[in-house]
Amino acid sequence: MGQLYVTANVGVHVLSEPGEYLGLLPTPRRPITLAFAGPEKNILYVPQMGAIGPEGIRNTAMTIYTLPMLTSGFAGRPK
């Protein structure tokens, strides 16, 4: 039971268990994956690639955003 978090071009879409759209967590760049982590599994880590440098040149730099969440991820996996 819970929500489904799906990465997309504009951020992370959140869906309820029956599939109802709950909203969007916007991100500055396109996220490539996500994971809940931390002692309580209530921090959402969202890695993103493709930073644009000062001359407008795209590179493969990765940034990982951390979002504290009110809910926690699946607790059944080892920490």
MMTF fields as JSON, N, C-alpha, C and O atoms, coordinates in Angstrom:
{
  "mmtfVersion": "1.0.0",
  "mmtfProducer": "UNKNOWN",
  "numBonds": 315,
  "numAtoms": 316,
  "numGroups": 79,
  "numChains": 1,
  "numModels": 1,
  "chainsPerModel": [1],
  "groupsPerChain": [79],
  "chainIdList": ["A"],
  "bondAtomList": [4, 2, 8, 6, 12, 10, 16, 14, 20, 18, 24, 22, 28, 26, 32, 30, 36, 34, 40, 38, 44, 42, 48, 46, 52, 50, 56, 54, 60, 58, 64, 62, 68, 66, 72, 70, 76, 74, 80, 78, 84, 82, 88, 86, 92, 90, 96, 94, 100, 98, 104, 102, 108, 106, 112, 110, 116, 114, 120, 118, 124, 122, 128, 126, 132, 130, 136, 134, 140, 138, 144, 142, 148, 146, 152, 150, 156, 154, 160, 158, 164, 162, 168, 166, 172, 170, 176, 174, 180, 178, 184, 182, 188, 186, 192, 190, 196, 194, 200, 198, 204, 202, 208, 206, 212, 210, 216, 214, 220, 218, 224, 222, 228, 226, 232, 230, 236, 234, 240, 238, 244, 242, 248, 246, 252, 250, 256, 254, 260, 258, 264, 262, 268, 266, 272, 270, 276, 274, 280, 278, 284, 282, 288, 286, 292, 290, 296, 294, 300, 298, 304, 302, 308, 306, 312, 310],
  "bondOrderList": [1, 1, 1, 1, 1, 1, 1, 1, 1, 1, 1, 1, 1, 1, 1, 1, 1, 1, 1, 1, 1, 1, 1, 1, 1, 1, 1, 1, 1, 1, 1, 1, 1, 1, 1, 1, 1, 1, 1, 1, 1, 1, 1, 1, 1, 1, 1, 1, 1, 1, 1, 1, 1, 1, 1, 1, 1, 1, 1, 1, 1, 1, 1, 1, 1, 1, 1, 1, 1, 1, 1, 1, 1, 1, 1, 1, 1, 1],
  "groupList": [{"groupName": "MET", "atomNameList": ["N", "CA", "C", "O"], "elementList": ["N", "C", "C", "O"], "formalChargeList": [0, 0, 0, 0], "bondAtomList": [1, 0, 2, 1, 3, 2], "bondOrderList": [1, 1, 2], "singleLetterCode": "M", "chemCompType": "L-PEPTIDE LINKING"}, {"groupName": "GLY", "atomNameList": ["N", "CA", "C", "O"], "elementList": ["N", "C", "C", "O"], "formalChargeList": [0, 0, 0, 0], "bondAtomList": [1, 0, 2, 1, 3, 2], "bondOrderList": [1, 1, 2], "singleLetterCode": "G", "chemCompType": "PEPTIDE LINKING"}, {"groupName": "GLN", "atomNameList": ["N", "CA", "C", "O"], "elementList": ["N", "C", "C", "O"], "formalChargeList": [0, 0, 0, 0], "bondAtomList": [1, 0, 2, 1, 3, 2], "bondOrderList": [1, 1, 2], "singleLetterCode": "Q", "chemCompType": "L-PEPTIDE LINKING"}, {"groupName": "LEU", "atomNameList": ["N", "CA", "C", "O"], "elementList": ["N", "C", "C", "O"], "formalChargeList": [0, 0, 0, 0], "bondAtomList": [1, 0, 2, 1, 3, 2], "bondOrderList": [1, 1, 2], "singleLetterCode": "L", "chemCompType": "L-PEPTIDE LINKING"}, {"groupName": "TYR", "atomNameList": ["N", "CA", "C", "O"], "elementList": ["N", "C", "C", "O"], "formalChargeList": [0, 0, 0, 0], "bondAtomList": [1, 0, 2, 1, 3, 2], "bondOrderList": [1, 1, 2], "singleLetterCode": "Y", "chemCompType": "L-PEPTIDE LINKING"}, {"groupName": "VAL", "atomNameList": ["N", "CA", "C", "O"], "elementList": ["N", "C", "C", "O"], "formalChargeList": [0, 0, 0, 0], "bondAtomList": [1, 0, 2, 1, 3, 2], "bondOrderList": [1, 1, 2], "singleLetterCode": "V", "chemCompType": "L-PEPTIDE LINKING"}, {"groupName": "THR", "atomNameList": ["N", "CA", "C", "O"], "elementList": ["N", "C", "C", "O"], "formalChargeList": [0, 0, 0, 0], "bondAtomList": [1, 0, 2, 1, 3, 2], "bondOrderList": [1, 1, 2], "singleLetterCode": "T", "chemCompType": "L-PEPTIDE LINKING"}, {"groupName": "ALA", "atomNameList": ["N", "CA", "C", "O"], "elementList": ["N", "C", "C", "O"], "formalChargeList": [0, 0, 0, 0], "bondAtomList": [1, 0, 2, 1, 3, 2], "bondOrderList": [1, 1, 2], "singleLetterCode": "A", "chemCompType": "L-PEPTIDE LINKING"}, {"groupName": "ASN", "atomNameList": ["N", "CA", "C", "O"], "elementList": ["N", "C", "C", "O"], "formalChargeList": [0, 0, 0, 0], "bondAtomList": [1, 0, 2, 1, 3, 2], "bondOrderList": [1, 1, 2], "singleLetterCode": "N", "chemCompType": "L-PEPTIDE LINKING"}, {"groupName": "HIS", "atomNameList": ["N", "CA", "C", "O"], "elementList": ["N", "C", "C", "O"], "formalChargeList": [0, 0, 0, 0], "bondAtomList": [1, 0, 2, 1, 3, 2], "bondOrderList": [1, 1, 2], "singleLetterCode": "H", "chemCompType": "L-PEPTIDE LINKING"}, {"groupName": "SER", "atomNameList": ["N", "CA", "C", "O"], "elementList": ["N", "C", "C", "O"], "formalChargeList": [0, 0, 0, 0], "bondAtomList": [1, 0, 2, 1, 3, 2], "bondOrderList": [1, 1, 2], "singleLetterCode": "S", "chemCompType": "L-PEPTIDE LINKING"}, {"groupName": "GLU", "atomNameList": ["N", "CA", "C", "O"], "elementList": ["N", "C", "C", "O"], "formalChargeList": [0, 0, 0, 0], "bondAtomList": [1, 0, 2, 1, 3, 2], "bondOrderList": [1, 1, 2], "singleLetterCode": "E", "chemCompType": "L-PEPTIDE LINKING"}, {"groupName": "PRO", "atomNameList": ["N", "CA", "C", "O"], "elementList": ["N", "C", "C", "O"], "formalChargeList": [0, 0, 0, 0], "bondAtomList": [1, 0, 2, 1, 3, 2], "bondOrderList": [1, 1, 2], "singleLetterCode": "P", "chemCompType": "L-PEPTIDE LINKING"}, {"groupName": "ARG", "atomNameList": ["N", "CA", "C", "O"], "elementList": ["N", "C", "C", "O"], "formalChargeList": [0, 0, 0, 0], "bondAtomList": [1, 0, 2, 1, 3, 2], "bondOrderList": [1, 1, 2], "singleLetterCode": "R", "chemCompType": "L-PEPTIDE LINKING"}, {"groupName": "ILE", "atomNameList": ["N", "CA", "C", "O"], "elementList": ["N", "C", "C", "O"], "formalChargeList": [0, 0, 0, 0], "bondAtomList": [1, 0, 2, 1, 3, 2], "bondOrderList": [1, 1, 2], "singleLetterCode": "I", "chemCompType": "L-PEPTIDE LINKING"}, {"groupName": "PHE", "atomNameList": ["N", "CA", "C", "O"], "elementList": ["N", "C", "C", "O"], "formalChargeList": [0, 0, 0, 0], "bondAtomList": [1, 0, 2, 1, 3, 2], "bondOrderList": [1, 1, 2], "singleLetterCode": "F", "chemCompType": "L-PEPTIDE LINKING"}, {"groupName": "LYS", "atomNameList": ["N", "CA", "C", "O"], "elementList": ["N", "C", "C", "O"], "formalChargeList": [0, 0, 0, 0], "bondAtomList": [1, 0, 2, 1, 3, 2], "bondOrderList": [1, 1, 2], "singleLetterCode": "K", "chemCompType": "L-PEPTIDE LINKING"}],
  "groupTypeList": [0, 1, 2, 3, 4, 5, 6, 7, 8, 5, 1, 5, 9, 5, 3, 10, 11, 12, 1, 11, 4, 3, 1, 3, 3, 12, 6, 12, 13, 13, 12, 14, 6, 3, 7, 15, 7, 1, 12, 11, 16, 8, 14, 3, 4, 5, 12, 2, 0, 1, 7, 14, 1, 12, 11, 1, 14, 13, 8, 6, 7, 0, 6, 14, 4, 6, 3, 12, 0, 3, 6, 10, 1, 15, 7, 1, 13, 12, 16],
  "groupIdList": [1, 2, 3, 4, 5, 6, 7, 8, 9, 10, 11, 12, 13, 14, 15, 16, 17, 18, 19, 20, 21, 22, 23, 24, 25, 26, 27, 28, 29, 30, 31, 32, 33, 34, 35, 36, 37, 38, 39, 40, 41, 42, 43, 44, 45, 46, 47, 48, 49, 50, 51, 52, 53, 54, 55, 56, 57, 58, 59, 60, 61, 62, 63, 64, 65, 66, 67, 68, 69, 70, 71, 72, 73, 74, 75, 76, 77, 78, 79],
  "secStructList": [7, 7, 7, 3, 3, 3, 3, 3, 6, 6, 3, 3, 3, 3, 3, 7, 6, 6, 7, 7, 3, 3, 3, 3, 3, 3, 7, 1, 1, 7, 5, 7, 7, 7, 3, 3, 3, 1, 6, 6, 1, 7, 3, 3, 3, 3, 3, 3, 3, 7, 7, 5, 7, 6, 6, 1, 7, 5, 7, 7, 7, 3, 3, 3, 3, 3, 3, 3, 7, 1, 1, 7, 7, 7, 7, 1, 1, 7, 7],
  "xCoordList": [0.842, 0.0, 0.886, 1.941, 0.461, 1.218, 1.146, 0.257, 2.087, 2.129, 3.217, 4.154, 3.054, 4.033, 4.684, 3.992, 6.008, 6.785, 7.447, 8.172, 7.196, 7.662, 8.423, 7.905, 9.661, 10.431, 9.922, 9.496, 9.98, 9.554, 10.389, 11.254, 10.145, 10.938, 10.917, 11.927, 9.805, 9.653, 9.809, 9.755, 9.998, 10.137, 9.663, 9.809, 9.09, 8.631, 7.113, 6.594, 6.413, 4.961, 4.626, 5.299, 3.576, 3.149, 1.738, 0.828, 1.575, 0.284, -0.146, 0.691, -1.449, -1.964, -1.98, -1.738, -2.261, -2.293, -3.303, -2.992, -4.51, -5.435, -5.111, -5.797, -4.075, -3.668, -4.102, -3.929, -4.655, -5.074, -3.844, -2.938, -3.825, -2.71, -2.772, -3.771, -1.709, -1.675, -0.903, -1.155, 0.034, 0.775, 2.157, 2.537, 2.905, 4.233, 5.217, 4.935, 6.369, 7.495, 8.435, 9.19, 8.411, 9.236, 10.723, 11.108, 11.541, 12.996, 13.619, 13.025, 14.811, 15.438, 15.842, 15.83, 16.195, 16.571, 15.831, 15.154, 15.967, 15.287, 15.872, 17.062, 15.057, 15.562, 15.753, 15.024, 16.754, 17.008, 16.607, 16.438, 16.458, 16.038, 15.671, 15.8, 15.22, 14.94, 14.963, 14.824, 15.141, 15.162, 14.863, 15.3, 14.116, 13.927, 15.077, 15.449, 15.641, 16.759, 16.744, 15.842, 17.772, 17.861, 17.346, 16.719, 17.598, 17.197, 15.694, 15.286, 14.887, 13.431, 12.88, 11.669, 13.767, 13.407, 12.406, 11.464, 12.628, 11.731, 12.447, 11.963, 13.587, 14.303, 14.303, 14.759, 13.794, 13.756, 14.984, 15.169, 15.826, 17.017, 16.662, 16.157, 16.93, 16.565, 17.803, 18.059, 18.579, 19.728, 19.276, 18.309, 20.015, 19.718, 21.015, 22.056, 20.948, 22.133, 21.884, 20.75, 22.975, 22.872, 22.939, 22.179, 23.825, 23.994, 24.485, 25.191, 24.122, 24.568, 25.611, 25.373, 26.772, 27.891, 27.723, 26.716, 28.716, 28.615, 28.52, 27.933, 29.075, 28.998, 27.824, 27.755, 26.897, 25.747, 26.062, 25.264, 27.227, 27.634, 27.068, 27.269, 26.364, 25.797, 26.891, 27.69, 26.915, 27.88, 27.159, 25.935, 27.889, 27.277, 27.39, 27.37, 27.505, 27.574, 26.302, 25.21, 26.439, 25.282, 25.07, 26.022, 23.833, 23.439, 22.427, 21.542, 22.544, 21.578, 20.841, 21.439, 19.552, 18.71, 18.12, 17.749, 18.034, 17.406, 16.164, 16.214, 15.067, 13.799, 13.267, 12.914, 13.198, 12.591, 11.094, 10.417, 10.594, 9.206, 8.403, 8.965, 7.102, 6.222, 5.918, 5.577, 6.044, 5.814, 7.157, 8.166, 7.183, 8.436, 8.286, 7.177, 9.412, 9.426, 9.229, 9.027, 9.287, 9.108, 10.135, 11.335, 9.689, 10.583, 11.083, 11.842, 10.682, 11.03, 12.44, 12.92, 13.101, 14.452, 15.484, 15.233, 16.64, 17.686, 18.213, 18.19, 18.681, 19.213, 20.649, 21.256],
  "yCoordList": [-1.179, 0.0, 1.241, 1.259, 2.257, 3.487, 4.195, 3.938, 5.091, 5.884, 5.376, 4.687, 5.741, 5.421, 6.727, 7.698, 6.755, 7.931, 7.607, 6.618, 8.449, 8.183, 9.399, 10.515, 9.186, 10.292, 10.615, 9.733, 11.904, 12.378, 13.603, 14.004, 14.197, 15.345, 16.522, 17.21, 16.766, 17.963, 17.715, 18.664, 16.476, 16.181, 14.783, 13.847, 14.658, 13.363, 13.423, 14.229, 12.569, 12.472, 11.518, 10.506, 11.853, 11.017, 10.513, 11.293, 9.182, 8.542, 7.755, 7.204, 7.704, 6.906, 5.435, 5.103, 4.564, 3.127, 2.765, 1.928, 3.363, 3.037, 3.749, 3.528, 4.602, 5.255, 6.704, 7.297, 7.285, 8.687, 9.596, 9.379, 10.608, 11.548, 12.458, 13.147, 12.467, 13.269, 14.573, 15.531, 14.622, 15.862, 15.649, 14.541, 16.745, 16.767, 17.384, 18.415, 16.749, 17.327, 17.873, 17.102, 19.184, 19.73, 19.667, 19.796, 19.469, 19.437, 20.352, 20.564, 20.903, 21.831, 21.184, 21.84, 19.916, 19.185, 17.851, 17.492, 17.132, 15.854, 14.81, 14.509, 14.253, 13.216, 11.905, 11.609, 11.118, 9.85, 8.652, 7.55, 8.854, 7.786, 8.421, 9.633, 7.616, 8.116, 6.967, 5.803, 7.31, 6.298, 6.947, 8.064, 6.238, 6.654, 6.085, 4.926, 6.88, 6.416, 7.178, 7.97, 6.915, 7.52, 6.548, 5.545, 6.827, 5.92, 5.611, 4.487, 6.612, 6.422, 6.224, 6.101, 6.195, 6.099, 7.186, 6.94, 8.393, 9.51, 10.641, 11.772, 10.337, 11.304, 10.747, 9.628, 11.53, 11.113, 11.673, 12.888, 10.79, 11.185, 11.14, 10.133, 12.245, 12.358, 12.781, 13.978, 11.825, 12.175, 12.709, 12.227, 13.73, 14.341, 14.553, 14.835, 14.418, 14.613, 15.719, 16.135, 16.178, 17.115, 18.571, 19.384, 18.92, 20.33, 21.1, 20.548, 22.355, 23.189, 24.158, 24.888, 24.153, 24.979, 26.434, 26.808, 27.262, 28.702, 29.078, 30.109, 28.281, 28.597, 27.9, 27.85, 27.361, 26.663, 25.251, 24.625, 24.737, 23.391, 22.39, 22.523, 21.393, 20.362, 19.367, 18.966, 18.977, 17.974, 16.884, 16.92, 15.932, 14.8, 14.935, 13.934, 16.137, 16.346, 15.83, 15.978, 15.235, 14.725, 15.534, 15.872, 15.836, 16.492, 15.594, 15.044, 15.436, 14.633, 15.56, 16.138, 15.689, 16.496, 15.607, 14.462, 16.129, 15.405, 16.174, 17.379, 15.465, 16.072, 15.389, 14.211, 16.084, 15.482, 15.278, 16.185, 14.107, 13.77, 13.568, 13.221, 13.784, 13.523, 12.032, 11.541, 11.33, 9.886, 9.177, 9.816, 7.886, 7.141, 6.085, 5.68, 5.653, 4.629, 3.249, 3.101, 2.253, 0.864, 0.483, 0.637, -0.012, -0.311, -1.753, -2.123, -2.57, -3.977, -4.305, -5.42, -3.353, -3.609, -3.346, -2.563, -3.984, -3.693, -2.276, -1.714, -1.708, -0.335, -0.312, 0.757],
  "zCoordList": [0.0, 0.0, 0.0, 0.635, -0.703, -0.705, -2.031, -2.843, -2.244, -3.451, -4.392, -3.989, -5.648, -6.68, -7.107, -7.415, -7.127, -7.531, -8.861, -8.973, -9.884, -11.245, -11.763, -11.731, -12.245, -12.812, -14.22, -14.966, -14.557, -15.873, -16.229, -15.45, -17.379, -17.835, -16.874, -16.726, -16.227, -15.407, -13.916, -13.134, -13.501, -12.078, -11.736, -12.522, -10.542, -10.043, -9.882, -9.11, -10.613, -10.498, -9.362, -9.164, -8.617, -7.498, -7.781, -8.062, -7.701, -7.948, -6.719, -6.004, -6.475, -5.366, -5.772, -6.932, -4.822, -5.114, -6.202, -7.049, -6.214, -7.312, -8.63, -9.628, -8.651, -9.891, -10.023, -11.088, -8.982, -9.019, -8.962, -8.158, -9.82, -9.859, -8.638, -8.429, -7.83, -6.614, -6.774, -6.044, -7.717, -7.912, -8.479, -8.858, -8.529, -9.125, -8.142, -7.532, -7.995, -7.267, -8.342, -8.935, -8.611, -9.692, -9.35, -8.188, -10.36, -10.205, -11.25, -12.308, -10.979, -11.925, -13.252, -14.294, -13.212, -14.428, -14.446, -13.483, -15.539, -15.696, -14.737, -14.819, -13.829, -12.938, -13.696, -14.642, -13.261, -13.933, -13.081, -13.603, -11.801, -10.901, -9.57, -9.399, -8.637, -7.296, -6.311, -6.687, -5.041, -3.988, -2.65, -2.375, -1.823, -0.433, 0.378, 0.195, 1.268, 2.098, 3.415, 3.69, 4.224, 5.546, 6.594, 6.252, 7.856, 8.929, 8.944, 9.237, 8.629, 8.625, 7.211, 7.024, 6.224, 4.8, 4.41, 3.656, 4.938, 4.635, 3.895, 3.866, 3.306, 2.466, 1.047, 0.808, 0.12, -1.278, -1.977, -2.036, -2.508, -3.262, -4.741, -5.238, -5.444, -6.854, -7.655, -7.786, -8.195, -9.04, -10.398, -10.988, -10.882, -12.168, -12.931, -12.337, -14.25, -15.093, -16.094, -16.336, -16.665, -17.768, -17.381, -17.908, -16.478, -16.133, -17.348, -18.191, -17.442, -18.551, -18.023, -17.061, -18.668, -18.232, -18.626, -19.226, -18.288, -18.54, -20.011, -20.341, -20.889, -22.319, -22.99, -24.218, -22.195, -22.767, -23.207, -23.905, -22.806, -23.202, -22.2, -20.993, -22.71, -21.858, -21.493, -22.339, -20.224, -19.795, -19.026, -18.901, -18.519, -17.822, -16.307, -15.591, -15.829, -14.384, -13.727, -14.277, -12.57, -11.847, -10.58, -9.876, -10.304, -9.078, -8.392, -9.048, -7.077, -6.339, -5.377, -4.469, -5.588, -4.718, -3.628, -3.888, -2.422, -1.326, -0.897, -0.648, -0.816, -0.445, 0.812, 0.752, 1.948, 3.129, 2.861, 2.376, 3.172, 2.877, 4.166, 5.205, 4.092, 5.222, 5.339, 6.416, 4.24, 4.216, 4.092, 3.791, 4.317, 4.169, 3.086, 2.74, 2.564, 1.537, 2.129, 3.334, 1.287, 1.686, 2.725, 2.495, 3.863, 4.986, 5.002, 5.898, 4.043, 4.063, 3.577, 3.781, 2.944, 2.431, 3.507, 4.423, 3.418, 4.392, 4.237, 3.142, 5.317, 5.303, 4.866, 4.796]
}
